[in-house]
């Protein structure tokens, strides 16, 4: 069954007869059109789906690009501006009566303008229904993510051959980006994180001109984007000889990560998966240093369902691609995080990341 037919089944199961897709990841997944949105209030297109129509409405500027990339049965059509009334008018003309919309990916102003022009068409919040369509990956999607993961592994290895004391975080981040692109990536899955010394106590960090010194933790979080799919990898390293405190803390995180990699399998909840690594680190005395969950899904976007954290009821299924990234963080010293990408199977995880640990 193609993706539009799966969407139509979902629409019917929700008691609706149509849908409008505004989230860029869902739009790409369902239509094939690869452009992203560049601001919350600036869309690159709206996909309209009914029982017998699938129309990607977008700017005439992007029409030739869309016509070359959309996947049948989707048809690209130019909209009239302002685009919001055009969407409402099109729903009316297609005979829609009850339309699912992405209440998590449509502004209040845009929603009001569509409703004002839809003249009797009821817009019904879809919640996370459309995101769920992307959660389980096909063999082709997994192959694309695996290719992106290989590029990520190789780019890290290339860039680290150039690393020496005194290089700053921005310089290393640029070398990582350059290697990623030269190895064939079409882009970055997200801005590369290089966090050295005390900066590595921040799970997320914008690289600065701080020089990287010997003996301190350096956390590198990066991912290639290729053919519309993302990879995600984190390694924490030390230049020169690692001090004993780093070795002890690193081995605790590595042990927790390896336990999760061995223990995760289909049928487990995100909370159960998180508990494996969390329990190991708590047993090592690091309860106060745990500030994020174990991982998240990866696909067209870098953060997708399912979630692996202490509050997640998501059930892991074969074909979910997830990160396994426990970390511990110490103010004024730094942090350690180790992250691999894996595919959930009935019996475990197929790990896609191969960078040394």
N, C-alpha and C positions, 0 to 999 in steps of 0.2 A: 504494500500500500504506500502510495507516495505521501509526501508531507502534507499537501493540501487536503487530501482525503482524510488523513488522521485528524487534521484541524476540523474538518466538517463533522466528523464523528463527535469530537469534543463539543462543538457548537450545539449539536443536537442533544447531547447528554445534559447540557446546561439549560435546555428548554428555550434555546434561541434559534434564529434562522440565519444569522449573519455575524460577522466580526470585523472590527478594524484593528489592525496591528500597527502600533506606533513605536514599540521598543526596537532599537536598531539591531540588536542581536536576533530577536524573533523575526523581524522583517527580513534579515539576511537568510536566516535558516529556512524560512518558508518561501521566499521569493527568489533567492540567489543573488539579489542586487547587493553589492558589497559595501556601498558607501555608509559611513558612520554619520551620526548627528554631531554637530559641533557646539551646541549649547542646549540647555534644557528647553528653550523656547524656539529652537531652530531645527526643524525636522528635515531629513533628506527624502522623505516619502512616507505615504500611508498605504498599507495594504488593506484592500477591502475584499472580503470573501463572503460569498453567499453560496446557496446550493448549486448554482450553475455558473458562477462568475468568480474570477480571481484577478483583481485589477490592482496594479501598483500605480498609484497616482503620485506624480512628482513634478518638479520643475521642468519646463521644456529644455532648460540648459542641460539637464542630466538625462534627457530622453534617449539619445543615441547610446550612451553608456548602458542605460538600463535595458534597452532592447537587445544589446549584445550579451547581457549577463543573466537576465531572468530565466528561470527554469519553468518550462511548460507544466501546468496549464496557465501559469501567471502571464498576464498581458500588461505591458507598460503603457500608460496613457499620460499625456500632459494634463496638469491641473490648471485651473484659472485662479488667479489671486483676487482676494485672499483665499487661501486654500481651505480654511475651515468651513466656510459656507459651501464650497465646492464638494467637500466630503459629505456634508449633510444632504445636499441636493442629489448626489450620486446614490446615496442610500435609498432615498425616496424613489428615484427612477428605477432602481433594481428591485423594488417591491419589498424592501426590508421592513420588518415590523418590530423585531426584538434583536438588538445588536450588542454583542459582547464588546467591551472596550477595555484597554489596559489602564485601569485606574492608578497603577503604579508608574505609568509612563506616558501620561497625558496631563498637561497643565490644566488648572481650573479654568483659565481663560479660553484655552482651545476647546475644552469640553463644552463650555457654555456656548461658544460660537457654532459648534457643530450641531448641538441640540437646537439652537435657534433656527437653523436652516433645515433641520431634518423633518420638522412639521409632523409630529405624531409618531415618529420612530422612537422607541424606548431604548435608551442606552443602559446596559446592565454591566456592572463591574465584573471583570473576569478574575480578579485576584491574581494568583500565581499560576493559573491554569496553563497559559501559553508557555511559560518558562518550563513547565514540567515536560512539555513535548521534546525539549532538547536534552533532558537529563541523561537518558540512556543513549549511548553513542553507537552508531553503526560500525561495521568493520572498516568502512572507508574513512569515517571520522577518526576512529582510533589510529588508523595508519597515518593520517595527516598529523595528529597530535604526536605520534611517535617520531615522525620526521622532524617536527619542531623541537622535540626533546633532544634528538641527536645533535642538531645544530647548536642547541644551548650548551650541551656537554662540551662540544668541540670548541665553542667560542670561549668558554671559561678557561679551558686548557691553554688556548692560544694567548689570551690576554695575560694570564698569570706568568707566562714566560717573560713578560716585559716588566713585571712588578718588582720594584726595589725600594728600599727605605727612602723616604723623602718624597716619593710620588704622592700627590694628593688624591682625595676621594674623587673629585671630578675627572681628573686625568685617567684614573683607572676605569671609571664608569664609561668614559669615551672609548677607551680601548676595548672594553667589553661590547659596546654597541657596534663599533666598527667591525670587530671580528664576527659578530652575529650577522651583520648585513653582508659582509664579504663571503660568508659561508653559505649564503643563499636565502636567508630570511627575507620576507617581504616587509618586515617591520619588527617592532618590539611589542610584546604582549602587554607591557606596562613600563613606565620609566624605571630604569635600572637603579637599584639601591646599592650603594657602597657606604657602609657605616663602620668607622674605625674607632677603636678605643671607647671612651664613654658614649660616643654616638651610637654604638651598637646596642646600647640599652634600650633603644627605640626600635620596636618592630618595623616601623616605617620611617624612612628618613630620606631627605633630599641631599644628595652629595654636595659637599662643600670643598673649600680649598684647604681643609685641614690635612697636613702631611701625615702619611701612614708611617708609624714607627715600629721597630722590632719589638716582639714580645707581647703585643696587645691583640685582642680579638679584632678581626675584620670580617664583618658579615656582608656577603654578596648575595643579593636576591635578584634574579634575572629570568627572562624567558623570551624565546624567539616567537614570532608570529609567522605562520606559513600557511598559504592557501586558506586563510580565514580562520585558522585554529591556533590556539595558544599553548605554550609550554610554561612551566614554572619550576624553578630550581633555586635552592639556597644552600650555600656552603659557608662555614665560618672557619677562617684560617688564621695562622700566625706567621709573620715573617721572622726568620731566625729560629732560635730555640724557644719552644713553648715553656712558660713557667709552670711549676707544679699545680698551681691553682687552676690554670686554664685546662691542663690535662685532666684533672679530676672532674671539673664541671663538664667538659666536652664529653668525656666517657659516660657521664650520667645521661646526657641528652642522647648520645648515640645509642646507648642501651635501651632507652625508652623508645626511640624511633624504631630500632630493630625489632623490639617486642611488638609494636603496632604493625609493622610490615609483615610479621609472621602471623599475627592473630586476626587480622581483618579479613572478613569474607562476606559474601552475599547473605542477606537475611538479618544482619546485625544492624542495630540502630546507630545513628551518628553519635548518640550519647555513649553507647557501649564501646564504639571504636575509640572515642576520646578517652574513655576511662582507662584503657590499656596503658597509654603513655602517661596520662596524668597520675595514675596510681603508682607507676614506677618512679616518677619524679618526686611525688609526695613522700614515698618511702625513703628516698635519698635526702629528704629534708628541705625540698625546694617548693613547698606549698605556697609561700609568699612570692615566689618569682614567676608564677604562672599567670600570664595576663592575656592569653588568647587561646582559642581552641586548637584542636589537632590539625584541622584542614578544611578543604572546601572542594567543590567540583570545579572542573576546568573544561572549557570547550571554545566556543566562539568568543565568549568573554572570559576574563581571567578568574572571575568569581561567579560560579553558577551553582545550582543545586547539584548534589546534596550538601548539607553542612555537617561537619564533624566537630561537635563541641558539646559542652556539658549540658546543654539544654535542647539538643536536637532530637526530634522524634523521627527524622527522615530515616527510611529503611534503605540500606544499601542493596543494590541490585546488580546483576551481571551487566557490564557495559558502562557503569558509572566510572568516570575518570576523576580521580581525587588526588589532592596533595596530602602528604603525611609530613607535618612540619612542627614537631614539638620545639619549644624554646624556653630558655630561662634568662632572666634579665636582672641586672644589678646596677642601681644608680651609682654613678661616678666610677664604675669599673667597665661595664659593658655587658654584652649578652652573647648567647650562643644559640643558634637555630640551625637545624639540619633538615632539608626538605627534599623529598623525592616525589615523583609523579607515578601513579599506579592505576591499573585497570582492575576493577573489582570482578572477581570470578566466583563461581559456586564454591570453590575450595580455597580461595585466598586472594592474593594480589599479584598481578603481573607488573613488575616494576619497569618503568620506561626510562628512568634516569640512571645514568651509568658513570657520572663524574665521581672521582675518588672521594672518599670520606676520611 
